[in-house]
Amino acid sequence: MPYHEPEADDPCELVGAVLPHSAILEHAVAVICSGTTSVVVDALAHGVPIVTVPGGGEQFEVAELLERAGLGVSLPARHASA
């Protein structure tokens, strides 16, 4: 998806083809993600609290490990909505 300027009525909107996690995480107060390893590792490196909503693969194990270590919480996908 190519980059486009934010809409005038939504100053928080930013769409980019590639946006490094670190560019967002240095400003984040929390991360809500599926629990993919790359996002989780980057969030941990930035000291950002993590909420996972695992959907498949290693995401369930990553979510469980985060909870056991006290580094995040996990929500079932059925409890999540936009």
C-alpha positions in Angstrom: 0.0 0.0 0.0 1.6 3.3 -1.0 2.0 6.1 1.5 -0.6 8.9 1.5 -0.9 12.0 3.6 -3.2 11.9 6.6 -6.8 13.1 6.1 -7.3 16.6 7.5 -10.1 15.4 9.8 -8.0 12.5 11.2 -4.5 13.7 12.4 -3.8 10.2 13.8 -4.0 8.4 10.4 -0.8 7.2 8.8 -0.6 4.6 6.1 2.7 3.5 4.7 4.1 0.7 2.5 6.7 0.0 5.2 6.8 1.5 8.6 9.4 0.1 11.0 8.0 -1.1 14.4 10.5 1.1 16.2 9.1 4.2 14.5 5.8 3.5 16.2 6.9 1.8 19.4 9.0 4.7 20.6 5.7 6.7 20.9 3.4 3.8 22.0 1.9 3.3 25.4 0.8 -0.2 24.6 0.7 -2.7 21.7 -2.3 -4.8 20.7 -1.2 -7.5 18.3 -1.8 -11.1 17.2 1.3 -12.2 19.0 3.7 -12.6 16.1 7.2 -13.0 17.3 8.6 -9.9 15.5 6.1 -7.5 17.0 6.4 -9.0 20.5 10.2 -8.9 20.5 10.2 -5.3 19.3 7.6 -4.3 21.9 9.6 -5.9 24.7 12.7 -4.1 23.5 10.9 -0.8 23.8 9.4 -1.7 27.2 5.8 -1.4 25.8 3.0 -3.4 27.5 1.5 -6.0 25.2 -2.0 -7.3 24.7 -2.2 -10.3 22.3 -5.2 -11.6 20.4 -3.7 -14.8 19.0 -5.1 -16.2 15.8 -2.9 -19.2 14.9 0.5 -20.7 14.6 3.0 -19.7 17.3 0.8 -16.8 18.5 -0.9 -18.9 21.1 2.4 -20.1 22.6 3.9 -16.6 22.5 0.8 -15.2 24.3 1.0 -17.9 27.0 4.7 -17.3 27.6 4.1 -13.5 27.9 1.3 -14.1 30.4 3.4 -16.5 32.5 6.3 -14.1 32.5 4.0 -11.2 33.5 4.9 -9.3 30.4 1.5 -9.2 28.7 -2.1 -10.3 28.6 -4.0 -12.3 26.1 -7.6 -12.0 24.9 -9.5 -14.6 23.0 -10.4 -13.3 19.5 -14.1 -13.8 20.2 -13.8 -11.0 22.9 -12.0 -8.5 20.6 -13.7 -6.0 18.2 -12.7 -3.0 16.3 
